[in-house]
Amino acid sequence: MQKIDTHTHCFPDKLAARTLSTLAARANSQPHADGTFGCLLKDMKDAGLTGVLLLHIATKPSQMTNVNNFAAECQRENAFCFGSVYPTVPEALPELDRIKELGLHGVKLHPDYQDFYVNDSAVFPVYAKIAELGLPVVFHAGRDPLCPDDPHCTPEMLAEIAKRFPDLTIIAAHLGGMKMTDEVERCLIGLENVYLDTAFLTWWLPAERIAPLIRRHGVERVFFATDYPWSTVECEEAHLRKAGLTEEELRLVLGENAARFFGFPSR
């Protein structure tokens, strides 16, 4: 069975320890790895993954060039990368062109860490440019430990963007909205240009709520994900299997959907 993790993170070796320590303190959660690319590749192999998608985030305008250069360096045969822009600065638009030129496979935005609300009109030119370039965009969706009472990307906001930009391919992380599943079901489910990933569901979503939501949205538009290094393939796959998905549904979610969508090589 093809198995692809579509939501992972790593950092340059010299920054990984400090970055993970800061993030762990904010989230009150301990990572399962050291945050380096080398560790990710080893853990990927040990978990039997046939591919992995790395999501990189520019949390300051000054980071965009370095973040995207690092993403390009990490691209290997079975490791695909998304770049990032800080979407509220003018330099974001030319950097999106460079992301495309570098051969990166999409764009990651984290509204909480990048200090914007996903439906702010100031960011609309970035969405239009991403759609023009034919790149998908992953949003951290729902609540985040950084500002749990002020989510910057709610399912309702994201639905507004999906409808305003029908040519924009959106991947809503954390099954459409971390700790906001009722709103996901009310606002986001069924939108044709929206895909979902299953990142870190073990942390907050009971297994019995997963399968009905996935089926309502469309099994073919859901990608397996862990949010590595904050969770593991073993934990997240076991949680999905408890959800009651059929073997055919699991085959699609665990790997075939992502292989088809991103063009991962067959194994």
TAVENKA-V386764 format. One record per residue. PHI is phi in radians with two decimals (NA if undefined). PSI is psi as a letter, one per 20 degrees, with the letter a starting at -180 (999 if undefined). Layout:
BEGIN
[[PHI:PSI] [PHI:PSI]]
END
This chain:
BEGIN
[[NA:p] [-1.16:p] [-2.43:o] [-2.28:p] [-1.69:o] [-1.73:j] [-2.61:n] [-2.32:r] [-2.38:q] [-2.63:r] [-2.43:q] [-0.94:q] [-0.91:g] [-1.29:i] [-1.89:i] [-1.06:g] [-1.08:g] [-1.15:g] [-1.13:g] [-1.12:h] [-1.08:g] [-1.13:g] [-1.16:h] [-1.11:h] [-1.15:g] [-1.16:h] [-1.60:i] [0.92:l] [-2.51:q] [-1.73:p] [-1.25:q] [-1.74:j] [-2.73:r] [-1.58:i] [1.48:j] [-1.57:q] [-1.14:h] [-1.08:g] [-1.14:h] [-1.05:g] [-1.07:g] [-1.11:g] [-1.13:h] [-1.06:g] [-1.12:g] [-1.10:h] [-1.49:i] [1.34:k] [-1.29:q] [-1.70:i] [-2.98:r] [-2.58:q] [-1.96:p] [-1.77:p] [-1.93:o] [-1.86:q] [-2.27:p] [-1.59:o] [-1.57:i] [-2.45:q] [-0.98:h] [-1.22:i] [-1.53:i] [-0.98:g] [-1.08:g] [-1.15:g] [-1.07:g] [-1.31:h] [-1.12:g] [-1.11:g] [-1.03:g] [-1.12:h] [-1.16:h] [-1.43:i] [-1.24:p] [-2.29:a] [-0.92:g] [-2.10:j] [-2.17:o] [-1.76:q] [-2.26:q] [-1.76:q] [-1.61:a] [-2.65:q] [-2.26:q] [-1.59:o] [-1.32:i] [-1.73:j] [-2.00:q] [-1.03:h] [-1.18:i] [-1.10:h] [-1.15:g] [-1.14:h] [-1.19:h] [-1.10:h] [-1.04:h] [-1.20:h] [-1.00:g] [-1.10:g] [-1.12:h] [-1.27:i] [1.41:j] [-1.27:q] [-1.71:j] [2.97:a] [-2.27:p] [-1.88:p] [-2.16:p] [-2.19:n] [-0.98:h] [-1.16:g] [-1.34:h] [-1.77:j] [1.03:l] [-2.56:q] [-1.61:p] [-1.10:h] [-1.77:j] [-1.27:p] [-1.09:h] [-1.10:h] [-1.67:i] [-1.02:h] [-1.03:h] [-1.17:g] [-1.08:g] [-1.09:h] [-1.19:g] [-1.06:g] [-1.12:g] [-1.05:h] [-1.35:i] [1.26:k] [-1.77:q] [-1.37:q] [-2.20:p] [-1.73:p] [-1.92:p] [-1.12:p] [-2.08:p] [1.65:b] [-1.37:q] [-2.50:q] [-1.01:h] [-1.10:g] [-2.62:m] [-1.08:h] [-1.67:j] [-2.42:m] [-1.11:p] [-1.59:i] [-2.45:n] [-1.44:q] [-1.00:h] [-1.15:g] [-1.06:g] [-1.17:h] [-1.09:h] [-1.03:g] [-1.19:g] [-1.04:h] [-1.35:h] [-1.27:h] [-2.15:m] [-1.13:i] [-1.56:i] [-1.54:p] [-1.55:o] [-1.90:p] [-1.98:o] [-1.63:o] [-1.19:r] [1.07:l] [0.94:k] [1.64:i] [2.97:o] [-1.05:p] [1.04:k] [-2.43:k] [-1.11:h] [-1.04:g] [-1.24:h] [-1.00:g] [-1.11:h] [-1.41:h] [-2.01:h] [-1.90:h] [-1.07:p] [1.63:i] [-1.20:p] [-1.23:h] [-1.66:j] [-1.99:p] [-1.90:q] [-2.14:q] [-2.01:r] [-1.80:k] [-1.02:p] [1.04:k] [-1.16:h] [-1.05:h] [-1.30:h] [-2.63:i] [-1.99:o] [-1.04:q] [-1.01:h] [-1.18:i] [-1.58:i] [-1.34:g] [-1.06:g] [-1.03:h] [-1.17:g] [-1.06:g] [-1.17:h] [-1.13:h] [-1.33:h] [2.09:o] [-0.99:h] [-1.25:i] [-2.05:k] [-2.27:p] [-2.03:p] [-1.18:q] [-2.77:q] [-2.07:h] [1.24:k] [-0.86:p] [-1.60:j] [-1.44:i] [-2.56:a] [-2.20:r] [-1.03:g] [-1.04:g] [-1.14:g] [-1.26:h] [-1.16:g] [-1.07:h] [-1.13:g] [-1.10:h] [-1.17:h] [-1.21:i] [-1.27:i] [1.62:j] [-1.19:q] [-1.27:r] [-1.09:h] [-1.15:g] [-1.12:g] [-1.11:h] [-1.05:g] [-1.19:g] [-1.19:g] [-1.19:h] [-2.86:h] [-1.17:h] [-1.06:g] [-1.18:h] [-1.04:g] [-1.21:g] [-1.19:g] [-1.65:i] [1.37:k] [-1.10:q] [-1.14:q] [-1.22:q] [-2.21:999]]
END
